[in-house]
Amino acid sequence: MYGMDRKQVVLGVILLCAIVFGAGYKTAQVRSRSMEKPGVAVNTESVLEKAKPRTVTVHVTGAVKKPGVYTLPEGARIIDGIKKAEAAKDAELNYVNLAEIMKDQQQVVLPKKGEISMTEAGGTGPGPAIRRIGARYGVQAGKININAANTGELDKLPGIGPALAKRIVDYRKLHGSFGNISELQQVSGIGEKKFGEIKDRITI
């Protein structure tokens, strides 16, 4: 009788061990499957890509010591690009909007002193002078540059009075240079009809 009890105890212990081992194995399988489910794994490349600082690539030329293409942090201003290219001693900074935020693929041409006069610039800005210099500055002659013109120049456009000209300049100060001439319609008071009247007389 004692021998039978001992065998039963041994069998019971073996059975108990088997149950415990089986339960642990199933738990490990469940955890392994949960780790393999879509969405659980972390996309390392995606995280690293998001962590990369955004940049803009710009071309700075003209009256600078080191003309060329530069990569700058997104939000950099024209003054930052000029600092990289190092303005020459004869550079004229008064007719360039140094505070303007630079856009990717933008070109900045820094004029020399004496190349633009106050008379040419209309006394308040670089618009007319840059248009006269023409292709060197990438501006189409005979058209008003809505990114450079002052209120007096914009007022000369059909249907653009002093108040609307001021809105254009204010919009430019708030949002930066126009990316294309169609963006002018974002200015309050310039609808599709008015834009159609002036689109052939403006450029950027």
C-alpha positions, 0 to 999 in steps of 0.5 A, a space after each residue: 500500500 505504501 509503495 502504491 501511494 509513493 508511485 501515485 505521488 511521483 506520478 502526480 508530481 510529474 503531471 503537475 510539472 507537465 501542466 506548469 511547463 505547458 502553461 508557460 510555453 503557451 504564454 511565451 507563444 502568445 507574447 511572441 505573436 503579440 510582438 509580431 502584430 502589425 503596428 507593434 514594431 517600431 519603424 526606426 527609419 521613419 522615426 529617424 526621418 522625422 527627426 531630421 532637421 528640414 532644410 532649404 537649398 538656395 543660390 546666393 550670387 552677385 556682390 559676394 565673396 563666395 557665390 554658390 549654392 547653400 543648404 540652410 535650416 528651414 526658416 532661414 532668412 536672406 541675411 543668413 544666406 548672405 552671411 554664408 556667401 560673405 558680402 563683398 565690400 561693394 555690396 549694396 544691402 539697402 535694396 535687399 529685404 534681409 528679413 525675408 524668409 528664404 524658400 527652397 530653390 530661391 536665388 538671391 542676387 546681391 547688387 553692387 553699390 552704385 548699380 541701383 540708385 535711389 532715383 531708379 529705386 523710386 526712393 523706397 524700394 528695389 522694384 523699378 531698379 531690379 526691373 531695369 537691370 532685367 535678366 541679371 536679376 531674373 525679372 521680366 522687363 516691363 512687368 511689376 514684381 509683386 515681391 519687390 514693388 512698393 505701394 506706389 508701384 503696385 498702385 499703377 496696376 489696373 484696379 489696384 488703388 492705394 488701399 489694395 496696394 497696402 494690403 499686398 505689401 502687408 500680406 507679403 510682410 506677413 507671409 513672405 514672398 509670393 510663390 507664384 502670381 496666382 497667390 496674389 488672389 489670397 489678398 483680400 479684395 483681389 478676386 478672379 476678375 481683378 486678377 485676370 486684369 493684371 496677371 499679364 502685367 505682374 511677375 515674381 
